[in-house]
Amino acid sequence: MTLGNLPYAVAFLIFLVGIYCALSSRNLMKAVFGFSISSYGINILFTQIGYVSGAGAPIYAAGREVVDPLVQAFVLTAIVVEFGLMMYILSLGVRMYEERGDMDISLLRRLKG
């Protein structure tokens, strides 16, 4: 593995740590933080994919290499979607704690109705 691939490996490692935290925990808050960490890894990966060494801002410049702004738009959209999803899950956790007094994910089944 070369140093050029290091950011990809770090992004993948952060993603795996987040998925492990989300799936191994029965506490809803820890699962939310795990999914949040995994989305950071995905955002780092997208940012690294869109990186072009020596390129400038995506403003018209004849004969100059520019960065693709589509990747930046994807990352910004992913951040906004993640924020909305996290707020929904956290509101579910608050409601669950009010009803049952615990944040155990297995209690979600008893909340319906």
C-alpha positions as CSV (number, residue, x, y, z in Angstrom):
1,M,0.0,0.0,0.0
2,T,1.4,3.4,-0.9
3,L,0.9,6.7,0.8
4,G,-1.5,7.7,-2.0
5,N,-4.0,5.1,-0.9
6,L,-3.8,6.0,2.8
7,P,-6.8,8.4,2.8
8,Y,-8.9,5.7,1.3
9,A,-7.8,3.2,3.9
10,V,-8.5,5.7,6.7
11,A,-11.9,6.5,5.3
12,F,-12.7,2.7,5.1
13,L,-11.4,2.2,8.7
14,I,-13.6,5.0,10.0
15,F,-16.6,3.6,8.2
16,L,-16.0,0.1,9.6
17,V,-15.5,1.5,13.2
18,G,-18.9,3.3,12.8
19,I,-20.7,0.2,11.5
20,Y,-19.2,-1.9,14.3
21,C,-20.3,0.7,16.9
22,A,-23.8,0.9,15.4
23,L,-24.4,-2.9,15.1
24,S,-22.8,-4.1,18.4
25,S,-24.6,-1.8,20.7
26,R,-28.2,-2.2,22.1
27,N,-28.3,1.4,23.2
28,L,-30.0,3.6,20.7
29,M,-27.8,6.6,21.4
30,K,-24.6,4.5,20.8
31,A,-26.1,3.2,17.6
32,V,-26.9,6.7,16.4
33,F,-23.3,7.8,17.1
34,G,-22.0,4.7,15.3
35,F,-24.0,5.6,12.2
36,S,-22.8,9.1,12.4
37,I,-19.2,8.0,12.5
38,S,-19.8,5.7,9.5
39,S,-21.2,8.6,7.5
40,Y,-18.1,10.7,8.3
41,G,-16.1,7.9,6.8
42,I,-18.2,8.0,3.7
43,N,-17.9,11.8,3.4
44,I,-14.1,11.5,3.7
45,L,-14.1,8.9,1.0
46,F,-16.2,11.1,-1.3
47,T,-14.0,14.1,-0.6
48,Q,-10.9,12.1,-1.4
49,I,-12.4,10.8,-4.6
50,G,-13.1,14.4,-5.8
51,Y,-9.6,15.7,-4.8
52,V,-7.4,16.7,-7.7
53,S,-3.8,17.7,-6.9
54,G,-3.0,21.2,-8.1
55,A,-6.6,22.0,-9.3
56,G,-8.4,25.2,-8.6
57,A,-11.9,26.2,-7.8
58,P,-14.6,25.3,-10.3
59,I,-14.7,28.8,-11.8
60,Y,-14.0,29.3,-15.6
61,A,-10.4,29.4,-16.3
62,A,-9.0,28.6,-19.7
63,G,-6.4,25.9,-19.8
64,R,-6.5,25.3,-16.0
65,E,-7.5,22.1,-14.3
66,V,-10.5,22.5,-11.9
67,V,-12.1,20.3,-9.2
68,D,-15.4,18.6,-10.0
69,P,-18.1,20.4,-8.0
70,L,-20.5,17.4,-8.2
71,V,-18.6,15.5,-5.5
72,Q,-18.8,18.5,-3.2
73,A,-22.5,18.8,-3.8
74,F,-22.9,15.1,-2.9
75,V,-21.0,15.5,0.4
76,L,-23.1,18.6,1.3
77,T,-26.3,16.7,0.5
78,A,-25.1,13.7,2.5
79,I,-24.4,16.0,5.5
80,V,-27.9,17.5,5.3
81,V,-29.6,14.1,5.0
82,E,-27.6,12.7,7.8
83,F,-28.5,15.6,10.0
84,G,-32.2,15.0,9.3
85,L,-32.0,11.3,9.9
86,M,-30.1,11.7,13.2
87,M,-32.7,14.2,14.4
88,Y,-35.5,11.8,13.6
89,I,-33.7,8.9,15.4
90,L,-32.9,11.1,18.4
91,S,-36.5,12.2,18.7
92,L,-37.5,8.5,18.5
93,G,-35.0,7.9,21.4
94,V,-36.5,10.7,23.5
95,R,-40.0,9.3,22.9
96,M,-38.7,5.9,23.8
97,Y,-37.1,7.1,27.0
98,E,-40.3,8.9,28.0
99,E,-42.4,5.8,27.5
100,R,-40.1,3.1,28.8
101,G,-37.3,4.8,30.7
102,D,-34.6,3.0,28.8
103,M,-32.8,3.3,25.5
104,D,-32.6,-0.4,24.7
105,I,-33.3,-1.0,21.0
106,S,-35.2,-4.2,21.7
107,L,-37.9,-2.0,23.4
108,L,-38.8,-0.4,20.0
109,R,-41.1,-3.4,19.2
110,R,-43.3,-2.6,22.2
111,L,-43.7,1.1,21.2
112,K,-46.1,0.5,18.3
113,G,-49.7,1.4,19.0
